[in-house]
């Protein structure tokens, strides 16, 4: 179980939180995974035709030579 400590202002309003580093790292990993899922869903929704990696690299090299 995660022990969470809240820091409050003079009126008792929660303004900050202190987490164990393990819980913090896990939260960051889960947020990163969620960002990856959202990026995948966004790319999938575009309905664009995929291109091969080697073709994308060639196109990129042509653009940078200009």
N, CA, C and O atoms as a Maestro MAE file, in Angstrom:
{
 s_m_m2io_version
 :::
 2.0.0
}

f_m_ct {
 s_m_title
 :::
 protein
 m_atom[264] {
  # First column is atom index #
  i_m_mmod_type
  r_m_x_coord
  r_m_y_coord
  r_m_z_coord
  i_m_residue_number
  s_m_chain_name
  s_m_pdb_residue_name
  s_m_pdb_atom_name
  i_m_atomic_number
  :::
  1 25 0.834 -1.180 0.000 1 A "UNK " " N  " 7
  2 3 0.000 0.000 0.000 1 A "UNK " " CA " 6
  3 2 0.881 1.246 0.000 1 A "UNK " " C  " 6
  4 15 1.909 1.288 0.675 1 A "UNK " " O  " 8
  5 25 0.473 2.253 -0.757 2 A "UNK " " N  " 7
  6 3 1.236 3.480 -0.875 2 A "UNK " " CA " 6
  7 2 0.836 4.461 0.217 2 A "UNK " " C  " 6
  8 15 -0.346 4.725 0.434 2 A "UNK " " O  " 8
  9 25 1.836 4.991 0.894 3 A "UNK " " N  " 7
  10 3 1.580 6.020 1.883 3 A "UNK " " CA " 6
  11 2 1.721 7.367 1.201 3 A "UNK " " C  " 6
  12 15 2.778 7.690 0.659 3 A "UNK " " O  " 8
  13 25 0.669 8.141 1.228 4 A "UNK " " N  " 7
  14 3 0.660 9.449 0.597 4 A "UNK " " CA " 6
  15 2 0.537 10.510 1.676 4 A "UNK " " C  " 6
  16 15 -0.308 10.403 2.565 4 A "UNK " " O  " 8
  17 25 1.374 11.525 1.600 5 A "UNK " " N  " 7
  18 3 1.332 12.624 2.552 5 A "UNK " " CA " 6
  19 2 0.939 13.891 1.813 5 A "UNK " " C  " 6
  20 15 1.513 14.218 0.774 5 A "UNK " " O  " 8
  21 25 -0.030 14.592 2.347 6 A "UNK " " N  " 7
  22 3 -0.464 15.845 1.742 6 A "UNK " " CA " 6
  23 2 0.114 17.019 2.516 6 A "UNK " " C  " 6
  24 15 0.223 16.986 3.742 6 A "UNK " " O  " 8
  25 25 0.477 18.040 1.784 7 A "UNK " " N  " 7
  26 3 0.920 19.286 2.389 7 A "UNK " " CA " 6
  27 2 -0.227 20.270 2.205 7 A "UNK " " C  " 6
  28 15 -0.765 20.424 1.109 7 A "UNK " " O  " 8
  29 25 -0.586 20.927 3.290 8 A "UNK " " N  " 7
  30 3 -1.728 21.842 3.241 8 A "UNK " " CA " 6
  31 2 -1.292 23.274 3.536 8 A "UNK " " C  " 6
  32 15 -0.243 23.520 4.130 8 A "UNK " " O  " 8
  33 25 -2.132 24.203 3.101 9 A "UNK " " N  " 7
  34 3 -1.874 25.604 3.438 9 A "UNK " " CA " 6
  35 2 -2.457 25.895 4.820 9 A "UNK " " C  " 6
  36 15 -2.920 24.985 5.508 9 A "UNK " " O  " 8
  37 25 -2.434 27.143 5.215 10 A "UNK " " N  " 7
  38 3 -2.903 27.517 6.558 10 A "UNK " " CA " 6
  39 2 -4.391 27.263 6.762 10 A "UNK " " C  " 6
  40 15 -4.855 27.133 7.895 10 A "UNK " " O  " 8
  41 25 -5.141 27.192 5.657 11 A "UNK " " N  " 7
  42 3 -6.585 26.953 5.752 11 A "UNK " " CA " 6
  43 2 -6.934 25.468 5.671 11 A "UNK " " C  " 6
  44 15 -8.104 25.096 5.757 11 A "UNK " " O  " 8
  45 25 -5.912 24.619 5.507 12 A "UNK " " N  " 7
  46 3 -6.150 23.186 5.423 12 A "UNK " " CA " 6
  47 2 -6.374 22.670 4.014 12 A "UNK " " C  " 6
  48 15 -6.668 21.490 3.821 12 A "UNK " " O  " 8
  49 25 -6.236 23.551 3.023 13 A "UNK " " N  " 7
  50 3 -6.410 23.155 1.625 13 A "UNK " " CA " 6
  51 2 -5.156 22.414 1.155 13 A "UNK " " C  " 6
  52 15 -4.034 22.884 1.345 13 A "UNK " " O  " 8
  53 25 -5.368 21.251 0.539 14 A "UNK " " N  " 7
  54 3 -4.248 20.463 0.030 14 A "UNK " " CA " 6
  55 2 -3.601 21.204 -1.135 14 A "UNK " " C  " 6
  56 15 -4.272 21.566 -2.101 14 A "UNK " " O  " 8
  57 25 -2.285 21.426 -1.035 15 A "UNK " " N  " 7
  58 3 -1.574 22.154 -2.083 15 A "UNK " " CA " 6
  59 2 -0.454 21.340 -2.721 15 A "UNK " " C  " 6
  60 15 0.008 21.679 -3.811 15 A "UNK " " O  " 8
  61 25 -0.016 20.286 -2.067 16 A "UNK " " N  " 7
  62 3 1.051 19.429 -2.593 16 A "UNK " " CA " 6
  63 2 0.870 18.020 -2.064 16 A "UNK " " C  " 6
  64 15 0.091 17.770 -1.144 16 A "UNK " " O  " 8
  65 25 1.614 17.108 -2.675 17 A "UNK " " N  " 7
  66 3 1.569 15.719 -2.236 17 A "UNK " " CA " 6
  67 2 2.988 15.159 -2.224 17 A "UNK " " C  " 6
  68 15 3.809 15.504 -3.074 17 A "UNK " " O  " 8
  69 25 3.263 14.303 -1.267 18 A "UNK " " N  " 7
  70 3 4.556 13.631 -1.176 18 A "UNK " " CA " 6
  71 2 4.299 12.146 -1.366 18 A "UNK " " C  " 6
  72 15 3.527 11.537 -0.626 18 A "UNK " " O  " 8
  73 25 4.956 11.569 -2.371 19 A "UNK " " N  " 7
  74 3 4.800 10.145 -2.682 19 A "UNK " " CA " 6
  75 2 6.123 9.421 -2.498 19 A "UNK " " C  " 6
  76 15 7.184 10.026 -2.649 19 A "UNK " " O  " 8
  77 25 6.075 8.142 -2.177 20 A "UNK " " N  " 7
  78 3 7.297 7.350 -2.205 20 A "UNK " " CA " 6
  79 2 7.833 7.311 -3.645 20 A "UNK " " C  " 6
  80 15 7.049 7.306 -4.593 20 A "UNK " " O  " 8
  81 25 9.137 7.285 -3.809 21 A "UNK " " N  " 7
  82 3 9.746 7.335 -5.135 21 A "UNK " " CA " 6
  83 2 9.270 6.184 -6.015 21 A "UNK " " C  " 6
  84 15 9.103 6.360 -7.221 21 A "UNK " " O  " 8
  85 25 9.050 5.019 -5.432 22 A "UNK " " N  " 7
  86 3 8.574 3.873 -6.211 22 A "UNK " " CA " 6
  87 2 7.202 4.169 -6.821 22 A "UNK " " C  " 6
  88 15 6.963 3.861 -7.989 22 A "UNK " " O  " 8
  89 25 6.318 4.754 -6.049 23 A "UNK " " N  " 7
  90 3 4.981 5.100 -6.551 23 A "UNK " " CA " 6
  91 2 5.077 6.183 -7.618 23 A "UNK " " C  " 6
  92 15 4.348 6.151 -8.609 23 A "UNK " " O  " 8
  93 25 5.978 7.142 -7.415 24 A "UNK " " N  " 7
  94 3 6.175 8.216 -8.389 24 A "UNK " " CA " 6
  95 2 6.671 7.662 -9.720 24 A "UNK " " C  " 6
  96 15 6.165 8.032 -10.780 24 A "UNK " " O  " 8
  97 25 7.664 6.773 -9.665 25 A "UNK " " N  " 7
  98 3 8.206 6.185 -10.894 25 A "UNK " " CA " 6
  99 2 7.148 5.359 -11.624 25 A "UNK " " C  " 6
  100 15 7.060 5.410 -12.851 25 A "UNK " " O  " 8
  101 25 6.357 4.611 -10.887 26 A "UNK " " N  " 7
  102 3 5.299 3.816 -11.513 26 A "UNK " " CA " 6
  103 2 4.266 4.725 -12.170 26 A "UNK " " C  " 6
  104 15 3.778 4.429 -13.260 26 A "UNK " " O  " 8
  105 25 3.938 5.821 -11.514 27 A "UNK " " N  " 7
  106 3 2.984 6.766 -12.079 27 A "UNK " " CA " 6
  107 2 3.527 7.349 -13.385 27 A "UNK " " C  " 6
  108 15 2.779 7.490 -14.353 27 A "UNK " " O  " 8
  109 25 4.810 7.687 -13.425 28 A "UNK " " N  " 7
  110 3 5.420 8.206 -14.650 28 A "UNK " " CA " 6
  111 2 5.378 7.175 -15.775 28 A "UNK " " C  " 6
  112 15 5.082 7.517 -16.919 28 A "UNK " " O  " 8
  113 25 5.673 5.919 -15.454 29 A "UNK " " N  " 7
  114 3 5.627 4.857 -16.461 29 A "UNK " " CA " 6
  115 2 4.217 4.699 -17.030 29 A "UNK " " C  " 6
  116 15 4.044 4.542 -18.238 29 A "UNK " " O  " 8
  117 25 3.226 4.741 -16.165 30 A "UNK " " N  " 7
  118 3 1.842 4.593 -16.618 30 A "UNK " " CA " 6
  119 2 1.404 5.782 -17.469 30 A "UNK " " C  " 6
  120 15 0.669 5.607 -18.441 30 A "UNK " " O  " 8
  121 25 1.843 6.975 -17.118 31 A "UNK " " N  " 7
  122 3 1.528 8.154 -17.929 31 A "UNK " " CA " 6
  123 2 2.180 8.067 -19.304 31 A "UNK " " C  " 6
  124 15 1.570 8.428 -20.311 31 A "UNK " " O  " 8
  125 25 3.421 7.588 -19.343 32 A "UNK " " N  " 7
  126 3 4.116 7.429 -20.617 32 A "UNK " " CA " 6
  127 2 3.398 6.410 -21.497 32 A "UNK " " C  " 6
  128 15 3.250 6.614 -22.702 32 A "UNK " " O  " 8
  129 25 2.956 5.321 -20.893 33 A "UNK " " N  " 7
  130 3 2.218 4.309 -21.648 33 A "UNK " " CA " 6
  131 2 0.910 4.891 -22.191 33 A "UNK " " C  " 6
  132 15 0.530 4.615 -23.329 33 A "UNK " " O  " 8
  133 25 0.236 5.679 -21.390 34 A "UNK " " N  " 7
  134 3 -1.002 6.314 -21.837 34 A "UNK " " CA " 6
  135 2 -0.740 7.267 -23.005 34 A "UNK " " C  " 6
  136 15 -1.524 7.318 -23.952 34 A "UNK " " O  " 8
  137 25 0.359 8.019 -22.941 35 A "UNK " " N  " 7
  138 3 0.723 8.910 -24.046 35 A "UNK " " CA " 6
  139 2 0.979 8.113 -25.319 35 A "UNK " " C  " 6
  140 15 0.574 8.525 -26.406 35 A "UNK " " O  " 8
  141 25 1.654 6.970 -25.183 36 A "UNK " " N  " 7
  142 3 1.915 6.111 -26.342 36 A "UNK " " CA " 6
  143 2 0.612 5.600 -26.950 36 A "UNK " " C  " 6
  144 15 0.462 5.570 -28.172 36 A "UNK " " O  " 8
  145 25 -0.321 5.204 -26.105 37 A "UNK " " N  " 7
  146 3 -1.614 4.707 -26.583 37 A "UNK " " CA " 6
  147 2 -2.363 5.814 -27.315 37 A "UNK " " C  " 6
  148 15 -2.940 5.581 -28.377 37 A "UNK " " O  " 8
  149 25 -2.354 7.005 -26.755 38 A "UNK " " N  " 7
  150 3 -3.040 8.132 -27.406 38 A "UNK " " CA " 6
  151 2 -2.396 8.468 -28.747 38 A "UNK " " C  " 6
  152 15 -3.102 8.748 -29.716 38 A "UNK " " O  " 8
  153 25 -1.066 8.444 -28.815 39 A "UNK " " N  " 7
  154 3 -0.374 8.726 -30.079 39 A "UNK " " CA " 6
  155 2 -0.706 7.660 -31.115 39 A "UNK " " C  " 6
  156 15 -0.909 7.971 -32.289 39 A "UNK " " O  " 8
  157 25 -0.761 6.407 -30.683 40 A "UNK " " N  " 7
  158 3 -1.122 5.314 -31.590 40 A "UNK " " CA " 6
  159 2 -2.542 5.511 -32.115 40 A "UNK " " C  " 6
  160 15 -2.788 5.407 -33.317 40 A "UNK " " O  " 8
  161 25 -3.469 5.794 -31.208 41 A "UNK " " N  " 7
  162 3 -4.865 5.998 -31.613 41 A "UNK " " CA " 6
  163 2 -4.994 7.174 -32.580 41 A "UNK " " C  " 6
  164 15 -5.754 7.104 -33.546 41 A "UNK " " O  " 8
  165 25 -4.260 8.241 -32.327 42 A "UNK " " N  " 7
  166 3 -4.302 9.413 -33.202 42 A "UNK " " CA " 6
  167 2 -3.758 9.069 -34.586 42 A "UNK " " C  " 6
  168 15 -4.341 9.458 -35.598 42 A "UNK " " O  " 8
  169 25 -2.646 8.342 -34.633 43 A "UNK " " N  " 7
  170 3 -2.059 7.955 -35.918 43 A "UNK " " CA " 6
  171 2 -2.981 7.000 -36.662 43 A "UNK " " C  " 6
  172 15 -3.123 7.098 -37.881 43 A "UNK " " O  " 8
  173 25 -3.597 6.091 -35.949 44 A "UNK " " N  " 7
  174 3 -4.498 5.115 -36.556 44 A "UNK " " CA " 6
  175 2 -5.727 5.804 -37.150 44 A "UNK " " C  " 6
  176 15 -6.246 5.366 -38.177 44 A "UNK " " O  " 8
  177 25 -6.189 6.863 -36.519 45 A "UNK " " N  " 7
  178 3 -7.386 7.568 -36.970 45 A "UNK " " CA " 6
  179 2 -7.147 8.383 -38.237 45 A "UNK " " C  " 6
  180 15 -8.106 8.761 -38.911 45 A "UNK " " O  " 8
  181 25 -5.899 8.659 -38.570 46 A "UNK " " N  " 7
  182 3 -5.593 9.482 -39.745 46 A "UNK " " CA " 6
  183 2 -5.900 8.779 -41.055 46 A "UNK " " C  " 6
  184 15 -6.089 9.440 -42.076 46 A "UNK " " O  " 8
  185 25 -5.951 7.477 -41.049 47 A "UNK " " N  " 7
  186 3 -6.273 6.686 -42.247 47 A "UNK " " CA " 6
  187 2 -5.287 6.939 -43.395 47 A "UNK " " C  " 6
  188 15 -5.669 6.898 -44.564 47 A "UNK " " O  " 8
  189 25 -4.040 7.194 -43.062 48 A "UNK " " N  " 7
  190 3 -3.022 7.393 -44.086 48 A "UNK " " CA " 6
  191 2 -2.428 6.049 -44.482 48 A "UNK " " C  " 6
  192 15 -2.456 5.088 -43.713 48 A "UNK " " O  " 8
  193 25 -1.896 6.001 -45.680 49 A "UNK " " N  " 7
  194 3 -1.227 4.786 -46.125 49 A "UNK " " CA " 6
  195 2 0.159 4.714 -45.500 49 A "UNK " " C  " 6
  196 15 0.924 5.676 -45.576 49 A "UNK " " O  " 8
  197 25 0.484 3.603 -44.892 50 A "UNK " " N  " 7
  198 3 1.810 3.471 -44.287 50 A "UNK " " CA " 6
  199 2 2.885 3.367 -45.365 50 A "UNK " " C  " 6
  200 15 2.623 2.921 -46.482 50 A "UNK " " O  " 8
  201 25 4.100 3.788 -45.008 51 A "UNK " " N  " 7
  202 3 5.227 3.620 -45.923 51 A "UNK " " CA " 6
  203 2 6.305 2.828 -45.200 51 A "UNK " " C  " 6
  204 15 6.370 2.813 -43.970 51 A "UNK " " O  " 8
  205 25 7.134 2.182 -45.976 52 A "UNK " " N  " 7
  206 3 8.223 1.405 -45.400 52 A "UNK " " CA " 6
  207 2 9.250 2.336 -44.764 52 A "UNK " " C  " 6
  208 15 9.430 3.469 -45.211 52 A "UNK " " O  " 8
  209 25 9.911 1.861 -43.736 53 A "UNK " " N  " 7
  210 3 10.914 2.660 -43.042 53 A "UNK " " CA " 6
  211 2 12.014 3.102 -43.993 53 A "UNK " " C  " 6
  212 15 12.442 4.255 -43.960 53 A "UNK " " O  " 8
  213 25 12.477 2.181 -44.846 54 A "UNK " " N  " 7
  214 3 13.571 2.538 -45.763 54 A "UNK " " CA " 6
  215 2 13.141 3.655 -46.708 54 A "UNK " " C  " 6
  216 15 13.955 4.512 -47.052 54 A "UNK " " O  " 8
  217 25 11.874 3.664 -47.136 55 A "UNK " " N  " 7
  218 3 11.368 4.723 -48.008 55 A "UNK " " CA " 6
  219 2 11.288 6.054 -47.256 55 A "UNK " " C  " 6
  220 15 11.601 7.107 -47.811 55 A "UNK " " O  " 8
  221 25 10.875 6.000 -46.013 56 A "UNK " " N  " 7
  222 3 10.792 7.214 -45.200 56 A "UNK " " CA " 6
  223 2 12.182 7.809 -44.994 56 A "UNK " " C  " 6
  224 15 12.353 9.027 -45.041 56 A "UNK " " O  " 8
  225 25 13.161 6.958 -44.768 57 A "UNK " " N  " 7
  226 3 14.539 7.427 -44.582 57 A "UNK " " CA " 6
  227 2 15.056 8.071 -45.862 57 A "UNK " " C  " 6
  228 15 15.694 9.123 -45.816 57 A "UNK " " O  " 8
  229 25 14.785 7.447 -46.997 58 A "UNK " " N  " 7
  230 3 15.216 8.010 -48.281 58 A "UNK " " CA " 6
  231 2 14.570 9.372 -48.513 58 A "UNK " " C  " 6
  232 15 15.241 10.308 -48.948 58 A "UNK " " O  " 8
  233 25 13.289 9.492 -48.231 59 A "UNK " " N  " 7
  234 3 12.594 10.770 -48.408 59 A "UNK " " CA " 6
  235 2 13.192 11.838 -47.499 59 A "UNK " " C  " 6
  236 15 13.367 12.987 -47.905 59 A "UNK " " O  " 8
  237 25 13.497 11.453 -46.291 60 A "UNK " " N  " 7
  238 3 14.069 12.393 -45.319 60 A "UNK " " CA " 6
  239 2 15.448 12.862 -45.778 60 A "UNK " " C  " 6
  240 15 15.777 14.042 -45.661 60 A "UNK " " O  " 8
  241 25 16.248 11.938 -46.299 61 A "UNK " " N  " 7
  242 3 17.593 12.294 -46.776 61 A "UNK " " CA " 6
  243 2 17.516 13.240 -47.967 61 A "UNK " " C  " 6
  244 15 18.321 14.165 -48.078 61 A "UNK " " O  " 8
  245 25 16.559 13.017 -48.851 62 A "UNK " " N  " 7
  246 3 16.391 13.894 -50.011 62 A "UNK " " CA " 6
  247 2 16.038 15.309 -49.568 62 A "UNK " " C  " 6
  248 15 16.531 16.280 -50.141 62 A "UNK " " O  " 8
  249 25 15.198 15.430 -48.563 63 A "UNK " " N  " 7
  250 3 14.780 16.749 -48.078 63 A "UNK " " CA " 6
  251 2 15.928 17.494 -47.412 63 A "UNK " " C  " 6
  252 15 16.008 18.718 -47.515 63 A "UNK " " O  " 8
  253 25 16.816 16.780 -46.734 64 A "UNK " " N  " 7
  254 3 17.906 17.440 -46.017 64 A "UNK " " CA " 6
  255 2 19.056 17.813 -46.938 64 A "UNK " " C  " 6
  256 15 19.895 18.630 -46.560 64 A "UNK " " O  " 8
  257 25 19.121 17.242 -48.131 65 A "UNK " " N  " 7
  258 3 20.193 17.557 -49.075 65 A "UNK " " CA " 6
  259 2 19.944 18.867 -49.805 65 A "UNK " " C  " 6
  260 15 20.859 19.420 -50.414 65 A "UNK " " O  " 8
  261 25 18.737 19.358 -49.751 66 A "UNK " " N  " 7
  262 3 18.371 20.582 -50.482 66 A "UNK " " CA " 6
  263 2 19.007 21.797 -49.899 66 A "UNK " " C  " 6
  264 15 18.799 22.902 -50.399 66 A "UNK " " O  " 8
  :::
 }
 m_bond[263] {
  # First column is bond index #
  i_m_from
  i_m_to
  i_m_order
  :::
  1 1 2 1
  2 2 3 1
  3 3 4 2
  4 3 5 1
  5 5 6 1
  6 6 7 1
  7 7 8 2
  8 7 9 1
  9 9 10 1
  10 10 11 1
  11 11 12 2
  12 11 13 1
  13 13 14 1
  14 14 15 1
  15 15 16 2
  16 15 17 1
  17 17 18 1
  18 18 19 1
  19 19 20 2
  20 19 21 1
  21 21 22 1
  22 22 23 1
  23 23 24 2
  24 23 25 1
  25 25 26 1
  26 26 27 1
  27 27 28 2
  28 27 29 1
  29 29 30 1
  30 30 31 1
  31 31 32 2
  32 31 33 1
  33 33 34 1
  34 34 35 1
  35 35 36 2
  36 35 37 1
  37 37 38 1
  38 38 39 1
  39 39 40 2
  40 39 41 1
  41 41 42 1
  42 42 43 1
  43 43 44 2
  44 43 45 1
  45 45 46 1
  46 46 47 1
  47 47 48 2
  48 47 49 1
  49 49 50 1
  50 50 51 1
  51 51 52 2
  52 51 53 1
  53 53 54 1
  54 54 55 1
  55 55 56 2
  56 55 57 1
  57 57 58 1
  58 58 59 1
  59 59 60 2
  60 59 61 1
  61 61 62 1
  62 62 63 1
  63 63 64 2
  64 63 65 1
  65 65 66 1
  66 66 67 1
  67 67 68 2
  68 67 69 1
  69 69 70 1
  70 70 71 1
  71 71 72 2
  72 71 73 1
  73 73 74 1
  74 74 75 1
  75 75 76 2
  76 75 77 1
  77 77 78 1
  78 78 79 1
  79 79 80 2
  80 79 81 1
  81 81 82 1
  82 82 83 1
  83 83 84 2
  84 83 85 1
  85 85 86 1
  86 86 87 1
  87 87 88 2
  88 87 89 1
  89 89 90 1
  90 90 91 1
  91 91 92 2
  92 91 93 1
  93 93 94 1
  94 94 95 1
  95 95 96 2
  96 95 97 1
  97 97 98 1
  98 98 99 1
  99 99 100 2
  100 99 101 1
  101 101 102 1
  102 102 103 1
  103 103 104 2
  104 103 105 1
  105 105 106 1
  106 106 107 1
  107 107 108 2
  108 107 109 1
  109 109 110 1
  110 110 111 1
  111 111 112 2
  112 111 113 1
  113 113 114 1
  114 114 115 1
  115 115 116 2
  116 115 117 1
  117 117 118 1
  118 118 119 1
  119 119 120 2
  120 119 121 1
  121 121 122 1
  122 122 123 1
  123 123 124 2
  124 123 125 1
  125 125 126 1
  126 126 127 1
  127 127 128 2
  128 127 129 1
  129 129 130 1
  130 130 131 1
  131 131 132 2
  132 131 133 1
  133 133 134 1
  134 134 135 1
  135 135 136 2
  136 135 137 1
  137 137 138 1
  138 138 139 1
  139 139 140 2
  140 139 141 1
  141 141 142 1
  142 142 143 1
  143 143 144 2
  144 143 145 1
  145 145 146 1
  146 146 147 1
  147 147 148 2
  148 147 149 1
  149 149 150 1
  150 150 151 1
  151 151 152 2
  152 151 153 1
  153 153 154 1
  154 154 155 1
  155 155 156 2
  156 155 157 1
  157 157 158 1
  158 158 159 1
  159 159 160 2
  160 159 161 1
  161 161 162 1
  162 162 163 1
  163 163 164 2
  164 163 165 1
  165 165 166 1
  166 166 167 1
  167 167 168 2
  168 167 169 1
  169 169 170 1
  170 170 171 1
  171 171 172 2
  172 171 173 1
  173 173 174 1
  174 174 175 1
  175 175 176 2
  176 175 177 1
  177 177 178 1
  178 178 179 1
  179 179 180 2
  180 179 181 1
  181 181 182 1
  182 182 183 1
  183 183 184 2
  184 183 185 1
  185 185 186 1
  186 186 187 1
  187 187 188 2
  188 187 189 1
  189 189 190 1
  190 190 191 1
  191 191 192 2
  192 191 193 1
  193 193 194 1
  194 194 195 1
  195 195 196 2
  196 195 197 1
  197 197 198 1
  198 198 199 1
  199 199 200 2
  200 199 201 1
  201 201 202 1
  202 202 203 1
  203 203 204 2
  204 203 205 1
  205 205 206 1
  206 206 207 1
  207 207 208 2
  208 207 209 1
  209 209 210 1
  210 210 211 1
  211 211 212 2
  212 211 213 1
  213 213 214 1
  214 214 215 1
  215 215 216 2
  216 215 217 1
  217 217 218 1
  218 218 219 1
  219 219 220 2
  220 219 221 1
  221 221 222 1
  222 222 223 1
  223 223 224 2
  224 223 225 1
  225 225 226 1
  226 226 227 1
  227 227 228 2
  228 227 229 1
  229 229 230 1
  230 230 231 1
  231 231 232 2
  232 231 233 1
  233 233 234 1
  234 234 235 1
  235 235 236 2
  236 235 237 1
  237 237 238 1
  238 238 239 1
  239 239 240 2
  240 239 241 1
  241 241 242 1
  242 242 243 1
  243 243 244 2
  244 243 245 1
  245 245 246 1
  246 246 247 1
  247 247 248 2
  248 247 249 1
  249 249 250 1
  250 250 251 1
  251 251 252 2
  252 251 253 1
  253 253 254 1
  254 254 255 1
  255 255 256 2
  256 255 257 1
  257 257 258 1
  258 258 259 1
  259 259 260 2
  260 259 261 1
  261 261 262 1
  262 262 263 1
  263 263 264 2
  :::
 }
}
